Amino acid sequence: MFIDVIIVALITNYCLILQNGEFPTDAGVIPRSVRRIFDILEAQQAEYSVKVQFLELYNEEITDLLAPEEFSKFIDDKSKKPLALMEDGKGGVFVRGLEEEIVRTADEIYKILERGSAKRRTAETLLNKQSSRSHSIFCITIHIKEYTPEGEEMIKCGKLNLVDLAGSENISRSGAREV
């Protein structure tokens, strides 16, 4: 059985510190989703692995937000080869060369989100101090090892894509400019 691929629009504040083990009332979709995923995985007491990827799409260019600094691809650096969007032959798509990190806890994911988010293109507008100028996708891939009643090993795989769309403030009211 496959866990369906889900695309969720990011609400806000995905890099929040828990207060007394609880989320602040303005915590967004990502921290709540991540915490729920690990709560469910730990409750199942099955063997599992979790991997994450984080990319930015800006002016039709893909940037790996998890790539080490020396390998980061920035839009104004024409000497670096852009990351390519590819079809996998099974009706899906993937980004060739995108970094993937193994995580073991929700806190590790929060730290990765914070690190990658710092690389995103943002600009200040009259309405928003840090308006995103790019789209981003944070991918969580989960593999769970289970056994059938007959004792046969079975691997379940699921992928959750959390999407943050670029700010879409009214240009005349917000004073937004190209970055």
VMD Tcl script that draws the C-alpha trace (Angstrom):
set ca {
  {0.00 0.00 0.00}
  {1.35 3.44 -0.94}
  {0.84 6.57 1.06}
  {-0.58 9.12 -1.37}
  {1.53 12.06 -2.48}
  {0.13 15.16 -0.87}
  {0.76 18.77 -1.81}
  {0.04 21.23 0.96}
  {0.25 25.01 0.79}
  {2.53 26.26 3.53}
  {0.79 28.54 5.97}
  {3.41 30.45 8.02}
  {6.13 30.19 10.61}
  {7.61 26.80 9.84}
  {10.79 27.34 11.86}
  {9.29 27.82 15.29}
  {10.73 26.67 18.59}
  {8.39 24.57 20.67}
  {7.36 26.23 23.95}
  {7.09 23.68 26.78}
  {6.73 20.92 24.19}
  {3.82 22.69 22.48}
  {3.62 24.77 19.31}
  {2.80 28.47 19.53}
  {-0.72 29.25 18.34}
  {0.64 30.73 15.09}
  {2.69 27.65 14.15}
  {2.26 26.72 10.51}
  {1.50 23.58 8.53}
  {5.07 22.31 8.30}
  {5.97 22.04 12.00}
  {2.61 20.49 12.78}
  {2.90 18.01 9.87}
  {6.44 17.04 10.77}
  {5.58 16.48 14.44}
  {2.55 14.37 13.46}
  {4.61 12.26 11.05}
  {7.15 11.38 13.74}
  {4.44 10.77 16.36}
  {2.81 8.23 14.02}
  {6.09 6.60 13.00}
  {7.22 6.18 16.62}
  {3.81 4.79 17.65}
  {3.98 2.10 14.93}
  {7.24 0.73 16.34}
  {8.29 -0.31 12.85}
  {11.65 0.18 11.19}
  {11.60 3.37 9.10}
  {13.78 5.94 7.39}
  {13.02 9.58 6.61}
  {14.81 11.68 3.99}
  {14.26 15.32 3.07}
  {14.98 17.58 0.11}
  {14.49 21.35 -0.17}
  {14.46 23.31 -3.41}
  {13.68 26.80 -4.58}
  {12.18 27.79 -7.93}
  {12.99 31.37 -8.94}
  {12.71 32.77 -12.47}
  {12.39 29.23 -13.84}
  {15.71 28.19 -12.23}
  {15.94 25.47 -9.56}
  {18.25 25.95 -6.59}
  {19.11 23.24 -4.06}
  {18.61 24.84 -0.65}
  {20.45 21.96 1.08}
  {23.57 22.02 -1.10}
  {26.81 22.94 0.69}
  {27.68 26.62 0.21}
  {30.47 25.94 -2.28}
  {28.03 24.01 -4.49}
  {25.02 26.30 -4.15}
  {23.58 27.46 -7.45}
  {22.59 31.10 -7.44}
  {20.71 32.72 -10.30}
  {23.44 35.29 -11.05}
  {26.24 32.71 -11.26}
  {26.18 31.72 -14.95}
  {29.24 29.44 -14.60}
  {27.31 26.80 -12.64}
  {25.12 24.28 -14.41}
  {21.43 24.61 -13.47}
  {19.68 21.69 -11.79}
  {17.48 19.85 -14.27}
  {13.89 18.72 -13.86}
  {13.61 15.18 -15.29}
  {10.86 12.62 -15.93}
  {11.37 9.27 -14.22}
  {9.62 7.15 -16.87}
  {6.81 6.20 -14.46}
  {4.82 9.40 -14.80}
  {6.73 11.26 -12.08}
  {9.36 13.96 -12.07}
  {12.53 14.55 -10.07}
  {15.39 17.02 -9.91}
  {18.71 15.52 -10.95}
  {21.51 16.23 -8.44}
  {19.27 17.44 -5.61}
  {20.76 16.86 -2.14}
  {18.87 14.47 0.12}
  {19.44 14.36 3.88}
  {18.52 11.54 6.24}
  {16.75 12.73 9.38}
  {15.83 10.91 12.57}
  {13.78 13.49 14.48}
  {11.38 16.36 13.93}
  {13.96 18.72 15.46}
  {16.48 17.75 12.76}
  {13.92 18.71 10.12}
  {13.29 22.08 11.80}
  {17.04 22.82 11.73}
  {17.26 21.85 8.05}
  {14.28 24.07 7.25}
  {15.90 26.97 9.05}
  {19.22 26.47 7.21}
  {17.56 26.16 3.79}
  {15.13 29.01 4.39}
  {18.04 31.35 5.07}
  {19.13 30.80 1.43}
  {15.73 31.69 -0.05}
  {15.24 34.87 -2.02}
  {13.17 37.34 -0.06}
  {12.58 41.07 -0.22}
  {10.92 43.62 2.00}
  {7.67 45.17 0.84}
  {5.48 47.81 2.42}
  {3.11 45.05 3.59}
  {5.56 42.29 4.52}
  {9.03 42.55 6.06}
  {10.23 39.29 4.50}
  {8.17 38.41 1.44}
  {9.34 35.34 -0.48}
  {10.23 36.09 -4.09}
  {10.45 32.41 -5.01}
  {8.49 29.20 -4.70}
  {9.93 26.42 -2.56}
  {9.20 22.74 -2.14}
  {10.20 20.79 0.95}
  {9.98 17.04 0.28}
  {9.73 14.39 2.99}
  {10.18 10.79 1.84}
  {9.36 7.96 4.25}
  {10.15 4.24 3.92}
  {8.58 1.86 6.45}
  {9.56 -1.80 6.73}
  {6.72 -4.09 7.76}
  {5.98 -7.79 7.56}
  {2.95 -9.51 6.09}
  {1.07 -12.11 8.19}
  {3.04 -14.71 6.21}
  {6.32 -13.15 7.41}
  {7.22 -11.59 4.07}
  {9.07 -8.26 4.21}
  {7.16 -5.33 2.74}
  {8.39 -1.76 2.22}
  {5.85 1.07 2.22}
  {6.94 4.33 0.64}
  {5.33 7.75 0.86}
  {6.23 11.26 -0.14}
  {4.91 14.53 1.22}
  {5.60 17.72 -0.77}
  {5.10 20.92 1.22}
  {4.88 23.91 -1.11}
  {5.44 27.57 -0.26}
  {4.37 29.85 -3.09}
  {6.05 33.19 -3.71}
  {4.48 36.27 -2.18}
  {1.74 37.66 -4.38}
  {1.17 41.06 -2.85}
  {-0.52 43.70 -4.95}
  {2.47 45.49 -6.47}
  {0.98 48.97 -6.31}
  {0.05 48.61 -2.60}
  {3.08 46.59 -1.45}
  {5.89 48.37 -3.30}
  {7.31 44.96 -4.33}
  {10.27 45.03 -6.72}
  {12.31 42.45 -8.60}
  {15.16 41.03 -6.47}
}
mol new
graphics top color blue
foreach p $ca { graphics top sphere $p radius 0.5 }
foreach p [lrange $ca 0 end-1] q [lrange $ca 1 end] { graphics top cylinder $p $q radius 0.2 }
display resetview
